[in-house]
Structure formats: structure tokens, C-alpha cells
Amino acid sequence: MSTWKQRLLTNWHLMRIVRLGLGMMMLVMGWQSRDWAIGLFSIFFLYQAATDTGCCGSRGCAQGGRNYEGQTETVEYEEIK
């Protein structure tokens, strides 16, 4: 299975469905009102739904507990009296 086909057919979650619905709704609104700006903005949401990316990229805003080498960072605490 190609990567585009796999990306389109797997990992559908609520936010991805919302982006698809919003993009389709805005595309229809832009078509009906003949407003090209709304139509172009809807393509942005449709692209996000198709590629499963957000404004920051795929999981770009997620909180991570790992450093760049992939190892969890140990934190040492010192008691202050």
C-alpha cells in the first residue's frame, strides 16, 4: 500500500473528521457565494484532513517527555530546608 493511500485510509480521529467536515462545508459555501477566498481557505482544511496534519504539523504541539536521542530524561531533586 502506498504511503498516500495508507495515510488517507488509516488513523481517522475526531479532529480529522471535524477538519474534513469544515473544509467541505466551506468549499460548498464558497462555491454557492462565488467567493474564491473561502474556497481557497477550505482547501487548507481539506489538506489538513487528507494528510492528518495540524497547524504545527503532525503531532507538532504534543507534549513530549523524551529528549532528542529518544531516551527519557531523569530529573534529580534536592531538598531545601
PyMOL CGO cylinders between C-alpha atoms (Angstrom):
from pymol import cmd
from pymol.cgo import CYLINDER

trace = [
    CYLINDER, 0.00, 0.00, 0.00, 1.44, 3.39, -0.92, 0.3, 1, 1, 1, 1, 1, 1,
    CYLINDER, 1.44, 3.39, -0.92, 2.10, 5.97, 1.76, 0.3, 1, 1, 1, 1, 1, 1,
    CYLINDER, 2.10, 5.97, 1.76, -0.56, 8.40, 0.46, 0.3, 1, 1, 1, 1, 1, 1,
    CYLINDER, -0.56, 8.40, 0.46, -3.18, 5.67, 0.30, 0.3, 1, 1, 1, 1, 1, 1,
    CYLINDER, -3.18, 5.67, 0.30, -2.22, 4.44, 3.77, 0.3, 1, 1, 1, 1, 1, 1,
    CYLINDER, -2.22, 4.44, 3.77, -2.28, 7.99, 5.15, 0.3, 1, 1, 1, 1, 1, 1,
    CYLINDER, -2.28, 7.99, 5.15, -5.74, 8.62, 3.69, 0.3, 1, 1, 1, 1, 1, 1,
    CYLINDER, -5.74, 8.62, 3.69, -7.32, 5.37, 4.87, 0.3, 1, 1, 1, 1, 1, 1,
    CYLINDER, -7.32, 5.37, 4.87, -5.91, 4.96, 8.40, 0.3, 1, 1, 1, 1, 1, 1,
    CYLINDER, -5.91, 4.96, 8.40, -5.80, 6.81, 11.72, 0.3, 1, 1, 1, 1, 1, 1,
    CYLINDER, -5.80, 6.81, 11.72, -9.10, 8.73, 11.49, 0.3, 1, 1, 1, 1, 1, 1,
    CYLINDER, -9.10, 8.73, 11.49, -9.94, 10.52, 14.73, 0.3, 1, 1, 1, 1, 1, 1,
    CYLINDER, -9.94, 10.52, 14.73, -12.43, 13.18, 15.79, 0.3, 1, 1, 1, 1, 1, 1,
    CYLINDER, -12.43, 13.18, 15.79, -10.32, 16.24, 14.92, 0.3, 1, 1, 1, 1, 1, 1,
    CYLINDER, -10.32, 16.24, 14.92, -9.51, 14.87, 11.48, 0.3, 1, 1, 1, 1, 1, 1,
    CYLINDER, -9.51, 14.87, 11.48, -13.22, 14.30, 10.79, 0.3, 1, 1, 1, 1, 1, 1,
    CYLINDER, -13.22, 14.30, 10.79, -14.01, 17.84, 12.02, 0.3, 1, 1, 1, 1, 1, 1,
    CYLINDER, -14.01, 17.84, 12.02, -11.40, 19.29, 9.64, 0.3, 1, 1, 1, 1, 1, 1,
    CYLINDER, -11.40, 19.29, 9.64, -12.86, 17.30, 6.74, 0.3, 1, 1, 1, 1, 1, 1,
    CYLINDER, -12.86, 17.30, 6.74, -16.41, 18.45, 7.54, 0.3, 1, 1, 1, 1, 1, 1,
    CYLINDER, -16.41, 18.45, 7.54, -15.36, 22.07, 7.99, 0.3, 1, 1, 1, 1, 1, 1,
    CYLINDER, -15.36, 22.07, 7.99, -13.39, 22.02, 4.74, 0.3, 1, 1, 1, 1, 1, 1,
    CYLINDER, -13.39, 22.02, 4.74, -16.28, 20.51, 2.79, 0.3, 1, 1, 1, 1, 1, 1,
    CYLINDER, -16.28, 20.51, 2.79, -18.78, 22.95, 4.30, 0.3, 1, 1, 1, 1, 1, 1,
    CYLINDER, -18.78, 22.95, 4.30, -16.58, 25.93, 3.49, 0.3, 1, 1, 1, 1, 1, 1,
    CYLINDER, -16.58, 25.93, 3.49, -15.98, 24.65, -0.04, 0.3, 1, 1, 1, 1, 1, 1,
    CYLINDER, -15.98, 24.65, -0.04, -19.74, 24.44, -0.66, 0.3, 1, 1, 1, 1, 1, 1,
    CYLINDER, -19.74, 24.44, -0.66, -20.27, 27.90, 0.87, 0.3, 1, 1, 1, 1, 1, 1,
    CYLINDER, -20.27, 27.90, 0.87, -17.52, 29.37, -1.29, 0.3, 1, 1, 1, 1, 1, 1,
    CYLINDER, -17.52, 29.37, -1.29, -18.99, 27.71, -4.39, 0.3, 1, 1, 1, 1, 1, 1,
    CYLINDER, -18.99, 27.71, -4.39, -22.52, 28.95, -3.66, 0.3, 1, 1, 1, 1, 1, 1,
    CYLINDER, -22.52, 28.95, -3.66, -21.49, 32.51, -2.85, 0.3, 1, 1, 1, 1, 1, 1,
    CYLINDER, -21.49, 32.51, -2.85, -18.83, 32.55, -5.60, 0.3, 1, 1, 1, 1, 1, 1,
    CYLINDER, -18.83, 32.55, -5.60, -16.26, 33.72, -3.07, 0.3, 1, 1, 1, 1, 1, 1,
    CYLINDER, -16.26, 33.72, -3.07, -12.82, 32.42, -4.03, 0.3, 1, 1, 1, 1, 1, 1,
    CYLINDER, -12.82, 32.42, -4.03, -11.23, 33.37, -0.69, 0.3, 1, 1, 1, 1, 1, 1,
    CYLINDER, -11.23, 33.37, -0.69, -13.48, 31.00, 1.27, 0.3, 1, 1, 1, 1, 1, 1,
    CYLINDER, -13.48, 31.00, 1.27, -12.85, 28.34, -1.35, 0.3, 1, 1, 1, 1, 1, 1,
    CYLINDER, -12.85, 28.34, -1.35, -9.08, 28.66, -1.01, 0.3, 1, 1, 1, 1, 1, 1,
    CYLINDER, -9.08, 28.66, -1.01, -9.31, 28.64, 2.78, 0.3, 1, 1, 1, 1, 1, 1,
    CYLINDER, -9.31, 28.64, 2.78, -11.36, 25.46, 2.61, 0.3, 1, 1, 1, 1, 1, 1,
    CYLINDER, -11.36, 25.46, 2.61, -8.56, 23.77, 0.67, 0.3, 1, 1, 1, 1, 1, 1,
    CYLINDER, -8.56, 23.77, 0.67, -6.34, 24.38, 3.71, 0.3, 1, 1, 1, 1, 1, 1,
    CYLINDER, -6.34, 24.38, 3.71, -8.70, 22.37, 5.94, 0.3, 1, 1, 1, 1, 1, 1,
    CYLINDER, -8.70, 22.37, 5.94, -9.15, 19.65, 3.33, 0.3, 1, 1, 1, 1, 1, 1,
    CYLINDER, -9.15, 19.65, 3.33, -5.36, 19.31, 3.03, 0.3, 1, 1, 1, 1, 1, 1,
    CYLINDER, -5.36, 19.31, 3.03, -5.06, 19.01, 6.82, 0.3, 1, 1, 1, 1, 1, 1,
    CYLINDER, -5.06, 19.01, 6.82, -7.73, 16.30, 6.88, 0.3, 1, 1, 1, 1, 1, 1,
    CYLINDER, -7.73, 16.30, 6.88, -6.17, 14.37, 3.99, 0.3, 1, 1, 1, 1, 1, 1,
    CYLINDER, -6.17, 14.37, 3.99, -2.62, 14.41, 5.37, 0.3, 1, 1, 1, 1, 1, 1,
    CYLINDER, -2.62, 14.41, 5.37, -3.52, 14.23, 9.08, 0.3, 1, 1, 1, 1, 1, 1,
    CYLINDER, -3.52, 14.23, 9.08, -1.57, 17.37, 9.94, 0.3, 1, 1, 1, 1, 1, 1,
    CYLINDER, -1.57, 17.37, 9.94, -2.47, 20.31, 12.10, 0.3, 1, 1, 1, 1, 1, 1,
    CYLINDER, -2.47, 20.31, 12.10, -1.22, 23.86, 12.21, 0.3, 1, 1, 1, 1, 1, 1,
    CYLINDER, -1.22, 23.86, 12.21, 2.04, 22.71, 13.79, 0.3, 1, 1, 1, 1, 1, 1,
    CYLINDER, 2.04, 22.71, 13.79, 2.45, 19.56, 11.71, 0.3, 1, 1, 1, 1, 1, 1,
    CYLINDER, 2.45, 19.56, 11.71, 1.72, 16.02, 12.69, 0.3, 1, 1, 1, 1, 1, 1,
    CYLINDER, 1.72, 16.02, 12.69, 1.74, 15.94, 16.50, 0.3, 1, 1, 1, 1, 1, 1,
    CYLINDER, 1.74, 15.94, 16.50, 3.80, 19.13, 16.50, 0.3, 1, 1, 1, 1, 1, 1,
    CYLINDER, 3.80, 19.13, 16.50, 2.11, 20.58, 19.57, 0.3, 1, 1, 1, 1, 1, 1,
    CYLINDER, 2.11, 20.58, 19.57, 2.11, 17.35, 21.56, 0.3, 1, 1, 1, 1, 1, 1,
    CYLINDER, 2.11, 17.35, 21.56, 3.86, 17.32, 24.91, 0.3, 1, 1, 1, 1, 1, 1,
    CYLINDER, 3.86, 17.32, 24.91, 6.83, 15.01, 24.82, 0.3, 1, 1, 1, 1, 1, 1,
    CYLINDER, 6.83, 15.01, 24.82, 8.77, 13.57, 27.70, 0.3, 1, 1, 1, 1, 1, 1,
    CYLINDER, 8.77, 13.57, 27.70, 11.73, 12.49, 25.60, 0.3, 1, 1, 1, 1, 1, 1,
    CYLINDER, 11.73, 12.49, 25.60, 14.88, 14.26, 24.56, 0.3, 1, 1, 1, 1, 1, 1,
    CYLINDER, 14.88, 14.26, 24.56, 16.36, 14.19, 21.06, 0.3, 1, 1, 1, 1, 1, 1,
    CYLINDER, 16.36, 14.19, 21.06, 18.13, 10.84, 21.48, 0.3, 1, 1, 1, 1, 1, 1,
    CYLINDER, 18.13, 10.84, 21.48, 14.83, 9.13, 22.31, 0.3, 1, 1, 1, 1, 1, 1,
    CYLINDER, 14.83, 9.13, 22.31, 15.71, 8.46, 25.94, 0.3, 1, 1, 1, 1, 1, 1,
    CYLINDER, 15.71, 8.46, 25.94, 13.61, 9.68, 28.83, 0.3, 1, 1, 1, 1, 1, 1,
    CYLINDER, 13.61, 9.68, 28.83, 15.29, 12.36, 30.88, 0.3, 1, 1, 1, 1, 1, 1,
    CYLINDER, 15.29, 12.36, 30.88, 15.82, 11.64, 34.58, 0.3, 1, 1, 1, 1, 1, 1,
    CYLINDER, 15.82, 11.64, 34.58, 15.28, 14.54, 36.92, 0.3, 1, 1, 1, 1, 1, 1,
    CYLINDER, 15.28, 14.54, 36.92, 17.08, 14.73, 40.25, 0.3, 1, 1, 1, 1, 1, 1,
    CYLINDER, 17.08, 14.73, 40.25, 15.52, 16.66, 43.11, 0.3, 1, 1, 1, 1, 1, 1,
    CYLINDER, 15.52, 16.66, 43.11, 17.34, 18.23, 46.02, 0.3, 1, 1, 1, 1, 1, 1,
    CYLINDER, 17.34, 18.23, 46.02, 15.51, 19.00, 49.26, 0.3, 1, 1, 1, 1, 1, 1,
    CYLINDER, 15.51, 19.00, 49.26, 15.98, 22.55, 50.50, 0.3, 1, 1, 1, 1, 1, 1,
    CYLINDER, 15.98, 22.55, 50.50, 15.42, 23.22, 54.23, 0.3, 1, 1, 1, 1, 1, 1,
]
cmd.load_cgo(trace, "trace")
